[in-house]
C-alpha cells in the first residue's frame, strides 16, 4: 500500500525532536508502517527549537507551505492520503479529490469552542474555528480519532459515527525499555507540556508552592516551551518558589525526556484540554506514578487512574494533596507500577501502526469497490 502522509511538522532526526502528539504519531507510526508499506511524508522538518505559535503572523508561512505541499501532493503516487491537523486537512482533501483517491483525517482533538479563548489570539482563533467548522463538513472517507472523547466530539459536530474509528497514540517499547533514569532529587515532580494557557502548568506551580514548606528538597522540572514561560517564572517568583522550579524549555532528544520522567518521583499533567495524553502513557510504561487532571481523555487513557491518581481540573489544592501523599512515600507500591505497565502495553506504537494500516487498507478497498461499482 502506498500512503501519502501530509503533516505540518516532522522531527528532523532519528532522535525524535518531538514537541507534541502529532509529531510523535507521525514519527513513530511512519517508522513502523514503512516496514511493510511505502509511505511518503510531506512536512516541514523541525528540530523543535523554534516556537511556532498559532498567530496571524504565522499564516503567510503556513500558506506558502500548503501551496508547496499541494503541488508535491499532486505528483506523488498514493493509494490513500492522510492529513493530520487542521492546517493540512484541507490540502490533503483537495489532493485526494483531484487524484480520485480516498482521504483520511487523523484527529487529535476538536477545538471548536476553544479557539478564541485558549491562547490562540482573537484573530487567529477566529480563523482556526472557522476553518475547522468548514473542514468538518467535507466528505471524508474516514476519521481516525485518538480517543473516544475525540470521537464523541467529532460526532457532536456532525461527523457520521460510522466514519470515525478510534486508534490511540502510544509509546515506543524498545526506547522505554532502554531508558536510564536521570539523576534528580528524590522529590522531583516533572511535567512535560507545551507552555500554553490550557495546559495549566500554573496549577502545578501553585501546588508546588503549597508543598514547599513541607518538603525543602522539592523540585519541579518543567519540560516544554511556549508563550507562558515568562509568566510561569514570574508566578514562581511571586510565590517564593523560584529556587525549586526548573523550566528547561524544549529538550531535543526524546530519550532524554523519558529519562527525566523515569528519574522523577511523580509525573503531573494539569491540562484542561487533551485529545489523549501520550506523556501519561509513557510514565505508565516507565512505572512512574502520575497525578493528572480528571478530564475525559485522562480518564480514558489511564483506565480511571490505574497506577496513578486523578484530581479535579484546575484545583491546585487538590493536586497538592495528592502530591503530598506520593512525596511522603516516594517509592510506589510494586503492584501499582506493574498494573500501570500492563495497562500501557496496549498503547505500544507497533500495535498502533498495525491497526492504522488495517484501517487504511480497509479504506482503500472500500474506495476500490465503490469505483468499480460506478463503472458498471
N, C-alpha and C positions, 0 to 999 in steps of 0.2 A: 504494500500500500504506500502510495506517495502522499505525504502530508505536507501542507504549507501552513506553517505556524506564524502568525503575524502578532507581534507584541511590541510594546514601546521600548522596553529596556531588557538587555540580556547581560549577565555577568561576563566580563571580558576574558577571564581566565578560568582554568580548572579549579582554582582556589575558591571560586564561587563568591564573588563580591556582592552578597545579597543584601538588598535594602528593604525587602518586603516579600509578601507571599507570592505575588505574581512572578517576581524574579526567581524565587525558589522553585515554583512549579515549572516554569519554562526550562530552568537549568537541569533539574533532576529528571523530569519526565522526558525531555528531549534526549538526555543521555541514555535512558533505558529504552525508549521507543526506537532509537537508532540502531539497536542491536538486531532488530527484526524488520524494520521498515525504513524506507527512505524519507527523511524529514529535512525540509528546508525551512530555516527560520529567517524572517525579515524583521530586523530590530536595530536599535541603536546600542552598540556595545558600551558598557559603562563600568568604571572601576568603583562607582558608588561614592566617590569623594565629594562630588559637587551636588549640592541640594537643588533639585529642580522642582520648584513649588508650582502648585496649580493656581496660577495667576494670569491676569490678562497679558502680562509681559511674556509669558511662556507660549502664547498662542502662535505667533509667527513662526517660531522654531518648530513647533509641533505640526503646523500646516505644511511646512517645507518637507518634513519627514514623511508626512502622509502622502504628499504628491509623489515623492521618490518611491515610496513603498507601493503605491498604486501601479506605477509604471513597471516596477520589478515584478509585482504580483502577476500582471498580465502575461509576462513572458516566462513564468515559472510553471512547469508541468506539475499537476497535482490531481489527486483523486478527491481530496476533501480539503477545505480551507477552515482553519481555526483562528478566531480572534480572541484576545484575552482581556481587553479592557475597553472601556467606553471610548477611549482615544482612538482605538484601531478598529472597533467593531464595524463602523460604517464602511471603511475601506475594505475590510475582509468581506463584508456582504456584497459590495459593489463588484469586487474582483470575481467572487463566486458567481454572481449573477451574469456577468459578461462572459465568463468562461463556461457557464452552464454546469457548474459543479455545486455539490451540497456545501452548506456553511454551518459551522458550529460556533456558538458563542460560549466561551468559558467564562463563568461569572463568579467573582469573589464575593460581591455584596451589592445590594441595591441601595443607592444613596439618595434616592428621591425623598425629599423631606429633610435632608441633612446638608445638601449642597450649600445653602445660603447661611447656615448657622454654625458650621463646624470648621472654621478657619480657612475656607477657600477664598474668601473675599466676596463682596457683594456682586461685582460684575462677573467674575469667574464662576461664582456659584450659580448665577442665573444661567450662564452659558451651559455649565455642566448639567444642571437639572433639565433644561430644555432639550439638550442633545440626548440625554438618557431616556426621556419620555418618548422622543421620536424613534430612537433605536428599538425600544421595546414594542413598537408597533410594526416593525419589519417582519416579513415572513422568513423565519429562520428554521432550518431543519431540526436542530437540536440545541438545547441549552445544557451545559454541564455546570451544575451548581456545586459549590464546595461543601455545602452543609444543608441540612433540612431547613434551617432557618432562612438561608438564602433562597432555597427553592420556594418556600412559602411566600417570601416577598415577591418573587417573580410572578407567581400565580396571582397574588393580590393585585398586581399591576397589569393583569390582562393576558399573561402568557398562558397558553394551554398546558395543563398539568402533564398531559401525555408527551409533551415535547421537552420536559425537564427531567434530567437524570442526575442524581446526586453521586458525585465521586469526590471524596475528601482530599485534602492535602496530606502531607506526611513528613517523614524523616528518613534520612539515609542510614540504613542499618550498619553498613561497614564503617562509615565515618563515626557514628556514635560509639561503636564497639572499640574503636581505636583511640578515642579521645583520652588524653591525660589531663586530669583536673588541674586547673590553675591554682597557684598558691595564693589564697585570700585569707583575711582574718576569719576566725571561726564563725563569727556572727555577721556574715556578709549577706545582704539582700541584693538580688540582681533583678533588674527589669530591662528587657530588650524591646525597644519600641521606637517608631517614628515620633519625634517630638512635636506633635501637633495637638490642638486642644482636645479632640475627642478621645485621645489615648489616655488622658487624665493622669499623667505622671505626677502632676501636682498633688494628687491624692496620696501617692506613695511618699512624697517628700513630707507631707504633713503627718502621715502615720509614723514615719521615722523620727520626726521631731518629738512626737509624744513619747517615744520609747527611749530617747537618748539619755534621759536621766537615769533609767534603769540599767542600760547597757552602754557603758562608756566606750566599749570596743566595737560598737555597732558601725557598720559601713554600708552605705548604699552605693552600688555600682550601676550606672545607667549607660547602656549601650544604644546609640542611635543619634540621629541628627534631625534638625528641623527648626522652624522659626521660634519654637518655645524655649530653646536652650537658654537664652539670656534671662527670660522670665523665671525659669526654674532655678537658676543660680541666684537670682535676686530673692526668690522666695526662701531658699535655703539660708541666705544671709539674714533675712528678716526674722527667721525662726531660730536663728542661732545654731544652725547645724551645718554650716558651710564646710566645716572641717571634716565631716564624715560623709559628705556627698561627693562622689567621684563620677562626673559626667564625661565619658570617654569619647563621645561622638561616634562617628562611623568606624567600625572595626573591619578592615578589608577581608580577612580570612574567616570563612565560616567556621573552620576548625577552632580558631581562637575564641569565637563567640561561644561555641559549645563547651570549650574548656573552661571558660568563665562561669557558665551556668553550672557545670559539673563541680566546680570548686566552691560553689556558694552553699549557704545553709538553706536558702529558700528562693524560689523564683516568684516574682509578683507581676501580675498584669491587672491594671485598674481600668482598662479600656472600656468605654461605653458603647463602642461600635466595633464589631468584628464579624467577618464572614466565617472565620474558622478559628485561628489561633495556633499557628504552626509552632511557635516557641513553647507553648504549653505542652504540646505533644513531645517535643524534643526533651523537655525537662522530665516528662514521664518516662521516656525511653532511657534517659540517663539515671533514673531512680532518684531524682531530686524533688523534694517536697515543693508544692506550689500553693499560693493563695491568689485566686483570681476573682475578678468581678462576676457576680451572678447575673450573666446575660445569656440569652438563648444559645449562642454559639459555644460559649464556655461550658454550659451545662451539657450540651450535646457531645462535645469533644471529650470531656472528662468522664462521661458516664455518670454525671451528677456529683462528681468530686472523688472519684477513685484515686486513692493515693495522695489526696490533697484537700483543699478547702476552698469554698466559695464564700464571698462576702457581698453584702448589698452594694451595688454600684454607687460610687460617689461618696461612700461613708468611710471617711478616713479613720474615725474612731473604731469602727468595727474591724477595719483592716489592722489597726494597731493591736487590737485584742488578739486576733489570730496570729499575728507575727510574734507577739509576746509569748504566746503558748509554745510556738515552734522554737523560738530562740532560747527559751528557758531550758529546753531539752533538744539541742541541735541535731542529735542523732535520731533520725526517724526509725520507727519500727521496721524490721526487715520485711515483715508481712506486707506493710503498706508500700514499700519500694517495689517488691515483687509484683504486687497487684497492679501498680501503675505500669510497670514494664509490660506485663501481659496484656493490659488494656491497649497499650500503644502499638502492639505488634501489628494490628490490622491496618495501621496507618503507614506502613513501610512504602517508600517510593516505588520499589519494583512492583508491588501489588497494585499500587495506584496506576502505574503506567500500563500494566497488563489490562486493567479494567478500562482505562481510557482507550486503548487500542481496540478492545472488543466493541465499545460503543461506536467508535469511528468506522469500523468495518461494517457495523450494522447500518449506519447512516449511508455509507457508500452503496451497500447492497440495496437498501430501500430506494435510493435515488436511481440506481440502475434499473430496478423493476419498474419504477414509475416512468422512466424514459422509454423503456421497451413498450409499456402499455400505451403510451401516447403515440408511438409509431404504428400501432396496429390499426 
